[in-house]
Amino acid sequence: MNPSSRLLPYYQNDGVEAGCDEAGRGCLAGPVFAAAVILPTGFYHPLLNDSKQLRPSQREELRRYIEEHALAFAVAAVSPEEIDRTNILQASFRAMHLAVDQLRIRPQRLLIDGNRFKPYADIPHVCIVKGDSRYASIAAASILAKTYRDAWMMHLHAQYPEYGWDRNKGYPTVAHRRAIQQLGLTPHHRRTFSPCMPKLFMAADDSHPQES
């Protein structure tokens, strides 16, 4: 069975729904990104799925397809400075709010990946655990958030190649944590995350798999 055929097209069929998801919550460096996507009735792509289940080339193919066929989409980011000032959960909510702000169609319901959300204006929302593997619009949002963030980390990698952001995208891999220990922090690191705190630099180990 194709992954897309298992995804539900809507939560309720009585209004315009926007799927929302974020990328980069667990990273040590870079912004957190979020996307909001409104899909048309009958939207289908055989590869559509939770972005974590796809290869980078598949995500890029889907990104182009979603951008071409969505009724509306938007992507937003919140900086490491704001993440440190508030916290990663509140920054993730903020990124989703900013993405919804930019939609050219106002949704009547928000489908949120996860179990928590800060209400947005007067639009009702539904939190759905593992929503990116259950609803097409959330899966589409997960792909846009991930691909936009990956592209941004590739841009930052050109400035700081020693940290391997072209491979780990800012996640706490052994190589990334070792680079922090040896070279210190960049302006793009999240200083309130424990591996980035000088007194809490963690010994490199194999407990964090490398992101693709």
PAZAPA-4460 file (N, C-alpha, C; in steps of 0.05 Angstrom, whole numbers, plus 32768, in hexadecimal, padded with zeros to 4 digits):
% residues 212
    n_x    n_y    n_z   ca_x   ca_y   ca_z    c_x    c_y    c_z   seq   type   mol
   8011   7FE8   8000   8000   8000   8000   8012   8019   8000     1      M     A
   800B   802C   7FEF   801A   8045   7FEF   8015   8055   8009     2      N     A
   802A   8062   8014   8026   8071   802C   8010   8085   802A     3      P     A
   800E   8093   8013   7FFA   80A8   8010   7FDD   809D   8012     4      S     A
   7FD9   8084   800A   7FBE   8079   800A   7FB4   8074   8027     5      S     A
   7FC6   8074   803A   7FBF   8070   8056   7FB9   808A   8064     6      R     A
   7FC0   80A0   8058   7FBC   80BA   8065   7F9F   80C4   8062     7      L     A
   7F95   80CF   8077   7F7A   80DA   8077   7F7A   80F6   806A     8      L     A
   7F66   80FC   8059   7F65   8116   804B   7F5D   812D   805D     9      P     A
   7F4E   8128   8072   7F45   813D   8084   7F3D   8132   809F    10      Y     A
   7F3C   8143   80B3   7F32   813B   80CD   7F14   813C   80CE    11      Y     A
   7F09   8152   80C3   7EEC   8155   80BF   7EE8   8161   80A4    12      Q     A
   7ED2   815C   8097   7ECF   8166   807C   7EBC   817E   807A    13      N     A
   7EBC   818E   8090   7EAA   81A4   8090   7EB8   81BF   8091    14      D     A
   7ED1   81C0   8087   7EDF   81DA   8087   7EFB   81D6   807C    15      G     A
   7F08   81ED   8078   7F24   81ED   806D   7F37   81E6   8084    16      V     A
   7F47   81D2   8080   7F5A   81CA   8095   7F77   81CF   808B    17      E     A
   7F88   81D8   809E   7FA4   81DB   8098   7FB4   81C8   80AA    18      A     A
   7FC5   81B8   809E   7FD7   81A7   80AE   7FEF   81B7   80B6    19      G     A
   7FF9   81B3   80CE   8010   81C1   80D8   8024   81AE   80E5    20      C     A
   803D   81B3   80E0   8052   81A3   80EC   806C   81B3   80ED    21      D     A
   807F   81AA   80FD   8098   81B8   8101   80AF   81A5   80FA    22      E     A
   80C7   81B0   80F8   80E0   81A1   80F4   80F6   81AF   8103    23      A     A
   8106   819F   8111   811E   81A9   811E   811C   81AE   813C    24      G     A
   8108   81A3   8149   8105   81A7   8166   811D   819C   8175    25      R     A
   8127   8185   816C   813C   8178   817C   8158   817F   8174    26      G     A
   815B   8193   8163   8176   819B   8159   8185   81AC   816E    27      C     A
   819F   81AD   816B   81B0   81BE   817B   81B5   81D9   816D    28      L     A
   81B0   81DA   8154   81B7   81F2   8144   81A1   81F8   812F    29      A     A
   819F   8211   8128   818C   8219   8113   8170   821F   811E    30      G     A
   8160   822C   810D   8145   8232   8115   8133   8219   8116    31      P     A
   811C   821C   8123   8107   8209   8120   80F4   8213   810A    32      V     A
   80ED   8202   80F8   80DB   8209   80E1   80C0   81FC   80E5    33      F     A
   80AC   8209   80DA   8091   81FD   80DA   8083   8204   80C0    34      A     A
   8070   81F3   80B8   8061   81F7   80A0   8044   81F3   80A5    35      A     A
   8033   8201   8096   8016   81FD   8096   800E   81F9   8079    36      A     A
   7FFD   81E4   8075   7FF6   81DD   8059   7FD8   81D7   8058    37      V     A
   7FCB   81E3   8043   7FAF   81DD   803D   7FAF   81CE   8022    38      I     A
   7FA5   81B6   8022   7FA5   81A5   800A   7F89   81A6   7FFD    39      L     A
   7F89   81A2   7FE3   7F6F   81A1   7FD5   7F62   8185   7FD8    40      P     A
   7F49   8184   7FD4   7F3B   816A   7FD5   7F47   8158   7FBF    41      T     A
   7F4C   813F   7FC7   7F57   812C   7FB4   7F75   812D   7FB0    42      G     A
   7F83   813D   7FC1   7FA0   813E   7FBF   7FAC   8123   7FC3    43      F     A
   7FBF   811B   7FB2   7FCC   8101   7FB4   7FE8   8101   7FA8    44      Y     A
   7FFA   80F5   7FB6   8014   80EE   7FAB   801C   80D4   7FB8    45      H     A
   8025   80C0   7FA9   802B   80A5   7FB4   8040   80A5   7FC9    46      P     A
   8051   80B9   7FCB   8066   80B9   7FDF   805F   80C8   7FF8    47      L     A
   8049   80D6   7FF8   8043   80E7   800F   8042   80D8   8029    48      L     A
   8051   80E1   803D   8054   80D4   8056   8062   80E6   806A    49      N     A
   8063   80DF   8083   8074   80EC   8096   8090   80F0   808A    50      D     A
   809A   8109   808C   80B4   810F   807F   80CA   80FE   8089    51      S     A
   80C9   80F5   80A2   80DE   80E4   80AE   80E0   80C9   80A1    52      K     A
   80CB   80C1   8093   80CB   80A6   8086   80D4   80A7   8069    53      Q     A
   80DD   80BF   8060   80E4   80C2   8044   8102   80C9   8040    54      L     A
   810C   80C1   8029   8127   80C9   8022   8128   80E7   801A    55      R     A
   813F   80F4   801C   8140   8110   8015   8136   8115   7FF8    56      P     A
   813D   8104   7FE5   8134   8109   7FCA   8115   8107   7FC8    57      S     A
   8109   80F5   7FD7   80EC   80F3   7FD7   80DF   810C   7FE4    58      Q     A
   80EC   8116   7FF9   80E1   812E   8006   80E2   8146   7FF2    59      R     A
   80F8   8148   7FE3   80FA   815E   7FD0   80E5   815B   7FBA    60      E     A
   80E0   8143   7FB0   80CC   813E   7F9C   80B0   8147   7FA7    61      E     A
   80AB   813F   7FC0   8091   8146   7FCC   808F   8164   7FD1    62      L     A
   80A5   8170   7FD9   80A4   818D   7FDE   809B   819C   7FC5    63      R     A
   80A6   8195   7FAE   809E   81A2   7F95   8081   819D   7F8F    64      R     A
   8078   8184   7F93   805D   817C   7F8D   8049   818B   7F9F    65      Y     A
   804F   818C   7FB9   803E   8199   7FCC   803C   81B7   7FC5    66      I     A
   8052   81C4   7FC0   8052   81E0   7FBA   8042   81E6   7FA0    67      E     A
   8042   81D4   7F8E   8034   81D8   7F75   8016   81D3   7F78    68      E     A
   800E   81C0   7F89   7FF2   81B7   7F8A   7FE2   81C0   7FA3    69      H     A
   7FF0   81C9   7FB8   7FE1   81D2   7FD0   7FD0   81EA   7FCA    70      A     A
   7FBA   81EC   7FD8   7FA9   8205   7FD6   7FB8   821C   7FE3    71      L     A
   7FC6   8217   7FF8   7FD6   822B   8006   7FEB   821D   8017    72      A     A
   8002   822A   8019   8017   821F   802B   8028   8236   8034    73      F     A
   8035   8233   804B   8047   8247   8055   805B   8239   8068    74      A     A
   8073   8244   8069   8088   823A   807A   8094   8251   808A    75      V     A
   8099   824D   80A3   80A5   8262   80B4   80BA   8256   80C6    76      A     A
   80CB   8267   80D1   80E1   825E   80E3   80E3   8270   80FB    77      A     A
   80ED   8265   8111   80F3   8274   8129   8110   8270   8130    78      V     A
   811E   8285   8135   813B   8285   8138   8145   8277   8152    79      S     A
   815E   826F   8152   816A   8263   816B   8168   8277   8182    80      P     A
   816B   8291   817D   8169   82A5   8192   814E   82A4   81A0    81      E     A
   8138   82A2   8190   811E   82A1   819B   8119   8286   81A9    82      E     A
   8124   8271   819E   8122   8257   81AB   812E   8258   81C7    83      I     A
   8145   8265   81C9   8153   8267   81E3   8143   827A   81F6    84      D     A
   8137   828E   81EB   8128   82A1   81FB   810E   8296   8206    85      R     A
   8101   8286   81F7   80E7   827B   81FF   80EA   825E   8208    86      T     A
   80EC   824C   81F6   80F2   8230   81F8   80EA   8223   81DE    87      N     A
   80F3   820B   81D9   80EE   81FF   81BF   80D1   81F9   81BA    88      I     A
   80C2   81F3   81CF   80A5   81ED   81CB   8097   8206   81C2    89      L     A
   809B   821C   81D1   808E   8235   81CA   8097   8240   81AF    90      Q     A
   80B0   823C   81A8   80BB   8244   818E   80AE   8234   8178    91      A     A
   80A9   821A   817D   809C   820A   8168   807F   8214   8164    92      S     A
   8071   821A   8179   8056   8225   8176   8057   8240   8167    93      F     A
   806B   8250   816E   806E   826A   8160   8072   8267   8142    94      R     A
   8083   8253   813B   8089   824E   811F   806F   8245   8110    95      A     A
   805F   8234   811D   8046   822C   8111   8033   8244   810D    96      M     A
   8031   8255   8122   8020   826C   8120   8029   827E   8108    97      H     A
   8043   8282   8106   804D   8293   80F0   8047   8287   80D5    98      L     A
   8048   826C   80D3   8041   8260   80BA   8023   8263   80B3    99      A     A
   8012   8260   80C7   7FF5   8263   80C2   7FF0   8281   80BB   100      V     A
   7FFE   8293   80C8   7FFB   82B0   80C1   7FFE   82B5   80A3   101      D     A
   800F   82A6   8096   8016   82AB   807A   8004   829D   8066   102      Q     A
   7FF3   828C   806F   7FE1   827D   805C   7FCF   8291   804E   103      L     A
   7FCD   828E   8034   7FBC   82A1   8025   7F9E   8299   8026   104      R     A
   7F98   8281   8031   7F7D   8278   8037   7F7C   8274   8055   105      I     A
   7F67   827F   8062   7F65   827C   807F   7F57   8262   8085   106      R     A
   7F65   8250   8093   7F59   8236   8099   7F44   8239   80AF   107      P     A
   7F32   8225   80B0   7F1E   8224   80C4   7F24   8210   80DB   108      Q     A
   7F3A   8201   80D6   7F43   81EE   80EA   7F60   81E8   80E5   109      R     A
   7F70   81E6   80FB   7F8C   81DF   80F9   7F90   81C2   8104   110      L     A
   7F9E   81B2   80F4   7FA6   8197   80FD   7FC3   8199   8105   111      L     A
   7FC9   8194   811E   7FE4   8197   8129   7FF0   817C   812F   112      I     A
   8009   8179   8124   8017   8160   812B   8021   8162   8148   113      D     A
   801B   814E   8158   8024   814E   8174   800D   814F   8187   114      G     A
   8014   8153   81A1   7FFF   8152   81B6   7FFB   816D   81C4   115      N     A
   8009   8182   81BB   8005   819C   81C7   8007   81B2   81B2   116      R     A
   7FF8   81C8   81B8   7FF9   81DF   81A6   7FEE   81F7   81B5   117      F     A
   7FF8   820F   81AE   7FEE   8228   81B9   7FD9   8232   81A6   118      K     A
   7FC0   8236   81AF   7FAB   823E   819C   7FB2   8256   818B   119      P     A
   7FAA   8255   8172   7FAF   826A   815F   7F96   827A   815A   120      Y     A
   7F96   8293   8162   7F7F   82A5   815D   7F65   8297   8164   121      A     A
   7F52   8299   8151   7F38   828C   8156   7F34   8273   8146   122      D     A
   7F49   8268   813B   7F47   824F   812B   7F4A   8237   813D   123      I     A
   7F36   8225   813D   7F38   820D   814E   7F4E   81FB   8143   124      P     A
   7F5A   81EB   8155   7F6F   81D9   814D   7F6A   81BD   8159   125      H     A
   7F77   81A9   814D   7F76   818E   8157   7F93   8184   8158   126      V     A
   7F9C   817A   816F   7FB6   816F   8171   7FB5   8151   816C   127      C     A
   7FC6   8147   815A   7FC5   812B   8152   7FE1   811F   8155   128      I     A
   7FE4   810D   8167   7FFE   80FF   816B   8004   80EE   8152   129      V     A
   801C   80F1   8148   8025   80E4   812F   8012   80EC   8117   130      K     A
   8009   8105   8118   7FF8   810F   8103   8004   810F   80E8   131      G     A
   801F   8111   80E7   802C   8111   80CD   802C   80F6   80BF   132      D     A
   8024   80E1   80CD   8020   80C7   80C0   8003   80C0   80BE   133      S     A
   7FF1   80D3   80C5   7FD4   80CD   80C4   7FC5   80DF   80B1   134      R     A
   7FCD   80F8   80AF   7FBE   810B   809F   7FCF   8117   8089   135      Y     A
   7FC4   8119   8071   7FD4   8122   805A   7FDE   813F   805E   136      A     A
   7FCE   8150   8068   7FD6   816C   806B   7FED   816F   807F   137      S     A
   7FED   815F   8095   8003   8161   80A8   801C   8155   809C   138      I     A
   8019   813E   808D   8030   8133   8080   803D   8147   806C   139      A     A
   802C   8155   805D   8036   8169   804B   8045   817F   805A   140      A     A
   803A   8188   8071   8047   819C   8081   8062   8192   808B   141      A     A
   8063   8179   8093   807C   816E   809D   8091   816E   8088   142      S     A
   808A   8169   806F   809D   8169   8059   80A7   8185   8053   143      I     A
   8095   8198   8053   809E   81B4   804D   80B0   81BE   8064   144      L     A
   80A8   81BA   807D   80B9   81C3   8093   80D4   81B6   8092   145      A     A
   80D5   819C   808D   80EF   818E   808C   8101   8197   8075   146      K     A
   80F6   8199   805D   8106   81A0   8046   8110   81BD   8048   147      T     A
   80FF   81CF   8051   8107   81EB   8054   811D   81ED   8069   148      Y     A
   811A   81DF   807F   812E   81E0   8094   8149   81D4   808A   149      R     A
   8147   81BD   807D   815F   81B1   8073   816E   81C3   8060   150      D     A
   815F   81D1   804F   816C   81E4   803C   817A   81FB   804B   151      A     A
   816E   8204   8061   817A   8219   8071   8193   820F   807F   152      W     A
   8193   81F7   8089   81AB   81EC   8096   81C1   81E7   8082   153      M     A
   81BA   81E1   8069   81CF   81DF   8054   81DC   81FA   804F   154      M     A
   81CC   820F   8050   81D6   822A   804D   81E9   8231   8064   155      H     A
   81E1   822A   807D   81F3   822F   8093   820C   821E   8093   156      L     A
   820A   8206   8088   8221   81F4   8086   8237   8201   8076   157      H     A
   8230   8211   8062   8245   821E   8052   8256   8231   8062   158      A     A
   824A   823C   8077   8258   824F   8089   8267   8240   809F   159      Q     A
   825D   8229   80A8   8268   821B   80BE   826B   81FD   80B7   160      Y     A
   827C   81F6   80A4   827D   81DA   809B   8286   81C6   80AF   161      P     A
   8294   81D0   80C4   82A0   81BE   80D8   828B   81AF   80E8   162      E     A
   8273   81B9   80E9   825E   81AD   80FA   824D   8197   80EB   163      Y     A
   8252   8194   80D2   8245   817F   80C3   8227   8182   80BF   164      G     A
   821E   819B   80BE   8201   81A0   80BB   81F6   8197   80A1   165      W     A
   8207   8192   808D   81FD   8187   8074   81F3   816A   8078   166      D     A
   81FD   815D   808D   81F6   8141   8093   81E2   813F   80AA   167      R     A
   81E9   814D   80C0   81D9   814A   80D8   81C2   815F   80DB   168      N     A
   81C3   8174   80CA   81AE   8189   80CA   81AA   8195   80E6   169      K     A
   81BF   8194   80F6   81BE   81A1   8111   81B6   818F   8127   170      G     A
   81AF   8175   8121   81A8   8162   8136   81C1   8159   8146   171      Y     A
   81BD   814F   815E   81D4   8149   8170   81E2   812F   816A   172      P     A
   81EC   812C   8152   81FC   8114   814B   8217   8115   815A   173      T     A
   8224   80FF   815A   823F   80FE   8167   8251   8112   815B   174      V     A
   8252   8114   8140   8264   8127   8133   825E   8144   813A   175      A     A
   8244   814A   813B   823C   8166   8142   8244   816D   815E   176      H     A
   823E   815B   8171   8245   8160   818D   8263   8162   8191   177      R     A
   8272   8152   8182   828F   8153   8185   8299   816E   817A   178      R     A
   828D   8177   8164   8296   8191   8159   8290   81A8   816D   179      A     A
   827A   81A6   817B   8274   81BB   818F   8289   81BA   81A5   180      I     A
   8291   81A2   81AE   82A5   819F   81C2   82C0   81AB   81B9   181      Q     A
   82C7   81A7   81A0   82E1   81AF   8196   82E2   81CC   818D   182      Q     A
   82CC   81D5   8181   82CC   81F0   8174   82BB   8204   8182   183      L     A
   82AA   81FB   8194   8298   820E   81A1   827E   8212   8191   184      G     A
   826F   8226   8199   8255   822B   818D   8256   8240   8177   185      L     A
   8244   823F   8165   8240   8253   8150   8229   8265   8158   186      T     A
   8224   827B   814A   820D   828B   814F   81F2   827D   814A   187      P     A
   81F3   8266   813D   81DB   8257   8136   81D4   8241   814A   188      H     A
   81E4   823D   815E   81DF   8228   8172   81CA   8232   8187   189      H     A
   81BC   821F   8192   81A8   8225   81A6   81B5   8221   81C2   190      R     A
   81BB   8237   81CE   81CC   8237   81E6   81BF   822C   81FF   191      R     A
   81A5   822A   81FE   8197   821F   8216   8193   8200   8214   192      T     A
   819C   81F4   81FE   819A   81D7   81FB   81B3   81CC   8209   193      F     A
   81AF   81B8   821A   81C5   81AF   822C   81DF   81A8   821E   194      S     A
   81E0   819B   8206   81FA   8196   81FA   8208   81AF   81F1   195      P     A
   81FA   81C6   81F0   8207   81DF   81E8   8210   81F0   8200   196      C     A
   8209   81E7   8218   8212   81F6   8230   822E   81EF   8238   197      M     A
   8240   8202   823B   825C   81FC   8240   8262   81E8   8256   198      P     A
   8253   81EA   826C   8258   81D8   8282   824B   81BC   827E   199      K     A
   823B   81BA   8269   822D   81A1   8265   8233   8194   824A   200      L     A
   824A   819C   823E   8252   818F   8225   8253   8171   822A   201      F     A
   8244   8163   8219   8241   8146   821E   8256   8136   820E   202      M     A
   8260   8121   821A   8273   8111   820C   8266   8104   81F4   203      A     A
   8274   8103   81DE   8269   80F7   81C6   8264   80DA   81CB   204      A     A
   824C   80D1   81C1   8245   80B5   81C3   8234   80AE   81AB   205      D     A
   822A   8096   81AA   821B   808D   8193   81FD   808E   8198   206      D     A
   81F4   809E   81AA   81D7   809D   81B1   81C6   80AE   819F   207      S     A
   81D1   80BE   818D   81C1   80CF   817C   81C6   80C8   815F   208      H     A
   81B4   80BB   8151   81B8   80B4   8135   81B9   80CD   8124   209      P     A
   81C8   80CA   810E   81CA   80E0   80FB   81B1   80E4   80EB   210      Q     A
   81A8   80FD   80E8   8190   8102   80D8   8198   8101   80BB   211      E     A
   8185   80FB   80AA   818A   80FB   808D   817A   8112   8080   212      S     A
***
